[in-house]
Amino acid sequence: MAALQSLAFSSPISHCSHQQRCVPGLSIGAIHSSASSSFNGQSLSLPRLSLPKHSQIQNMSRLRIMNVKPTIQFIQGTDEQTIPDVKLTKSRDGTNGMAIFSFSEPSVFDSSSVVGDITGFYMIDEEGVLQSVDVNAKFVNGKPAGIEAKYIMRTPREWDRFMRFMERYANANGLSFVKK
């Protein structure tokens, strides 16, 4: 525990006082070039950081999030190529809802033996990842024929987030909404 405390006090972040403006990962002030650690009797050497110019700090605050193509995955890192049929239900008071995705002959069955097993249902866009583990495969004559995945939204905020994903996914894949 003593080694962890000594490392914390020698970290660049700990040198920032409340009066100084600190940028995560950067330090204003002195930086120790090495710190002693009693962990396994080995010393720890920390590299000396150079401070960026003022213009570089301003540019760092202007970083933009790149647009990510909205995708659906069953195996992380492998995009599903099949476009699903999506059915939405919402409670009368609007507090919760459910989306049921039906994939007929999904491409994940073609690549699952090479890439790995289905680990869940992931909807990925520029805001992040929505995920569910409620995934069921359908088999016909012993061969995989489809996948049904459910995503449950328990709050209006989750519903709104899901709808933003679906709007992006629909625009990227030429889908439209049909009310029944």
N, C-alpha and C positions, 0 to 999 in steps of 0.2 A: 504494500500500500504506500509505503514511503517513496518508492520509486515512481509511482504514478503521480504523487503529489509534486515531486520535484520536476517531473516532465511538464505538468500543467503550469507550474510557475515559470518555466523557461520557454513556454510556447509564445509565438509572436502575438497572439490575441491578448495574452495576459499583460502585455506591455502597454496596451491602449488604456489611457485613463479616461474618465468621464468627460474631461475638457477637450480631449483630442478627438478628431473625427476618424473613426476606424472603418476600414473596408475589410470584410471577411477575407482571410488569407493574406492580408497585407499588414504590415506593422509600421507604426510611426515610433521611433525610438530605438534604443539599443537592442541588439539581438545577440544572444549568446551563441558562440560558434561551437560550443560543446557543453554537454551536461553530464553529470555523473549519475549513474544508475547502479543500484545494488542488485538489480535483477541479473542473476547468473554471473555476477562479478564483471560484466562487460560495460565499457563506457559507450555512450551514445553520442554521435557526432551529428549536429544539425547544420545544414548549409546556411550560409549567410545570404539573406534575401536583399535584393536591391529594390529601392523604392521607385515606382513608376513616376513619370512626369505628371504634372497636374492635368494636362490635356488627355493623357491616357486614362486617368481616373474618371474624367468626365465621359469619355467614350465608353468606358466599361458600364456606366449606368444607362447607356442608350442601347444596350444589347436587345435584339428583337428575337422573338420566338419564331422559328421557322415553321411554315405551314407543313403539317404532317398529313399525308393522305389518309383519310379515315379507313381503317381496315378492321376486319374480324379475323380472329385467330383461335384455333383450338389447341395448337401446339405453339408455345411462345417462339416467335421469330419466323413462323411460317404463315403467310397470309392465306386465307381461304378465298379461293377464286369463284366459288359458286355463290350466286346471289340468292339470299333467302326470301321466303315468304314470311312477312312479319304481321302478327296479329297483336293489337293493343287492347287492353282493358283498363278502365279507370273507375275507381269508386265514385259514387254519386257526390260525395263531399269533396272529392279531388285530393284527398290526403295520401292515397296510395294507388298503385297500379301494377300491371304485369305486362311484359312483352314476351311473346312466344315466337321464336325463330325456328322455321322449318326449312331444312336444307335437304334437297333431293339430290342424291348422288354427289356428296361434297368431295372436293379435291383432296381433303385431308386423308381420305381412305387410300388414295393413290400414294401419298408420301409418308404415311404413318409408319410403314415398315422400315423406311430408310431413316426418317427423322426421329421418331420416338412415339410415345403414347400420348393420347389426348389428355391434357392436364386441366382443362377448364374451358370457359368461354370468355374471350377477351375482346372488348370493343375499344379500339385505340384511335385517338384523334389528338389534335393539338393541345387539348386541355388535360390529357392524361389517359388513364385506363379505367374502364368500367368492366367488372368481371363477375362471373357467376360459376358455380360448380354444379349447377343443376343442368346437366347435359345427359341426354339419353340417345343411344344409337338404335336404329331400327334395322332389323335383319329380315330378308326374304330368302327362303330356301338356304339358310345358313350363310348368306353373303350380306355384307353391310349395304344397306340401300339408302339410308338417310340418317339425319341427326336432328333432334329437337332440343333446343336450349331455351331455358326460361330465365328472364331477368326480372327481379322484383324490385319495385321502387316503393319505399315505405314513407317517404316525405315528399311534399311538393318540390322541395329543392332537388331531390334525386330525380323526380319526374322531369323537371326543367333541364337538368344536366343531360338526361337520356335523350330528350327531344332535340337538344342542340347537336348531340352526336348523330342522331338519325337524320337530321336535316343535312349535315355535312356528308354523311354516308350516301344518302339519296342523291344529292347533287353530283357526287363523284361517280355514281354508278347508274345514273339515269332512271331512278325509281320515282314513283309518284304515289300519293296518298289517295286511297279510295275508301270512303266512309260507307259502311253497310248498316 
